[in-house]
Amino acid sequence: MWLNNILETIGNTPMIKLNRITKNLPATVLAKVDYFNPGNSVKDRMALKMVEVAEKEGKLKPGGTIIECTSGNTGMGLALVACVKGYKCIFTTTDKQSKEKSDILKAVGAEVIVCPTNVEPDDPRSYYSVAKRLEKEIPNSYLCNQYDNLANRLAHYETTGPEIWEQTEGKITHLVCTAGTGGTVTGVGMYLKEKNPKIQVWAIDVYGSLLTKYFRTGEIDMHEVHPYISEGFGEDFVPKNYDMSVIDHFEQVTDKDGAVMARRIAKEEGIFIGYSAGSCLQGLMQLKDRLKKGDVVVCIFHDHGSRYVAKIYNDQWMMERGFLDVKTFKDIVNARAGKKLVTIQPSHTVADAVELMKKYVMDGNGIIGAVSENGLFQKIFSNPEIKNATVESVMEPAYPVVAFDTPVERLGSLITKENGAVLAKDEKGDYHIVTKYDVIQSLAK
Ligand SMILES: Cc1ncc(COP(=O)(O)O)c(C=O)c1O
């Protein structure tokens, strides 16, 4: 048995039970893992449907050009459809999207035009305006417009919804789904509510998007809109694919919480998903008190983690945005279980100091110098008599003193070949030392 082309592998994705992260919830939590589609995202479904409908309506003719504004996933789906059906593809995207996403689109033959993110949708530079202009300029071209093209939600009404119903044998009680164009949540929600109007449909949004406020008040409030880091969902307008009457609740998730949860899903469930899947499950966890025993929750995981390796799966990227709890000097000291810095008086002899190797010289005014193993070795080697001299006469400059909450990453650059270590005072006023070796050990953990 074989399939006739790659498009025949779209849909019929697996439903996978989550076991660890959701273990304390009374409900069964299932993930509809749509990265199993050939383009690694749920959007393959609607890409195929938009082209099929356009062909049927005579809007797309053989040899034509498909144009779309896409953050990558819809583009990937359209590019696969274009390959098989023999169309050209041009995509406009924003500079906020992962570079990997554009590179992948180019790999499957598409042309990608990157436009600025922080401009109004009607600005001629916006990815939306550029796509519209291209459609006017290029003969026999078709702008899919996933936002307002109802073939988008139709794809989910015809495929994703029925699959979820069958895979849960009609037992689903809650659908949880991130919302961007609204195609997935509306299409799936419509189908499921027709089957059982009691099913709760929860849309997950991001802070910085106006969708949640619009859902709650009916107001399009541009004050709600601010740049956010999450990718693939949230909007600064209300696309026509929404039918808010099928949605019971909108929940907002922070950029940090979505990213942290995506990493947990990858590590704890072994499902390597994209940013929005993290936000989806985070949204559910925020609403967990509304669940009861026997509930069957389905979360839609839209895409694969490989497109985010330089972002949420990169520790440096996460730290720079304050998304990872940063280890500090204090954490290194706390890990030593109360061991104190040992000091020596300046009037003691070098011989005493040798006894207390690597201890630090202090007078009534605090740390005034240091006696290091290396420094003393050199001095005793060239003049053995020095052992009777005072510490004061042989000590080296004191180690630099830094704040107790200095991040370990920063300590790496403060500890140089010359000083070899840094000191910091804790809350009680006691000094502690961190050496180059401590930093290496801490970062390696
Ligand atoms: C990764 C990802 N998550 C979520 C969504 C939101 O899905 P929808 O546009 O159907 O609302 C998209 C849509 O592009 C997406 O690419």
The ligand as an ORCA input file, in Angstrom:
! r2SCAN-3c Opt
* xyz 0 1
  C       2.073     27.440     16.137
  C       0.682     27.949     16.035
  N      -0.087     27.913     17.117
  C      -1.342     28.381     17.111
  C      -1.904     28.915     15.964
  C      -3.318     29.449     16.017
  O      -4.199     28.713     15.217
  P      -5.373     29.442     14.457
  O      -4.767     30.409     13.482
  O      -6.134     28.360     13.766
  O      -6.209     30.173     15.459
  C      -1.132     28.964     14.801
  C      -1.646     29.578     13.576
  O      -0.919     29.961     12.696
  C       0.188     28.468     14.833
  O       0.987     28.486     13.753
*
